[in-house]
Amino acid sequence: MFRELMPLLEKRSLSITVSALSDGRIRVNVVPQRLDQDGKINEKIGYANKDKIAPVPQSAIEALTTPLSLTGTAEEIDASLSHALTQFTQSHVQLHNTLELASQEIAEAVKAAQEREKNKGKAKAAPSTSAESKNSRKPGSDELLPLWCVPPSKSTGSEGGDKMEKPVSGPATPASPAS
């Protein structure tokens, strides 16, 4: 019995209960215990990457603690326990290995997303340096300057200088006919 459980025992603790039921039947329960690291699989994703990286479903994480329960006579349990424990252990170890692989892939995906964000920042910074070099050309060259760089033009009107006539405000009155 314990030989079949050994691969699972290496991954997590188990609780085994045996209960007597009516009519000479017994129930054997094998319950894998929850580990602190079970819930930490999705923590690597973080808030910044939650829309980019799919988390491991909670049902898959909870499946690590799915119990085995056998009910029958002592003879039936003796005959089937070894085979049931072998299948139970294999499925739990396979699920555990799959979740470890998913955890590694999540870590790699987070690292790749962070690299993409770094490269995006560098790509945005690169065009701004080339734009600065375009704006740093000497004035007076053939190219046009942006509107905000053009000096104000000198007025060429009357000798009044900067004085401008103010428009007359108020209601317009029709001109009266000359009598």
Secondary structure, DSSP 8 states (H G I E B T S, - for coil): -HHHHHHHHTTS-EEEEEEE-GGGEEEEEEEE---GGGGGGGGGTTTTTTTTS----HHHHHGGG--EEEEEEHHHHHHHHHHHHHHHHHHHHHHHHHHHHHHHHHHHHHHHHHHHHHHHHHHHHHHHHHHHHHHTS-TTSSS---GGGS------S-TTTT-------S---------
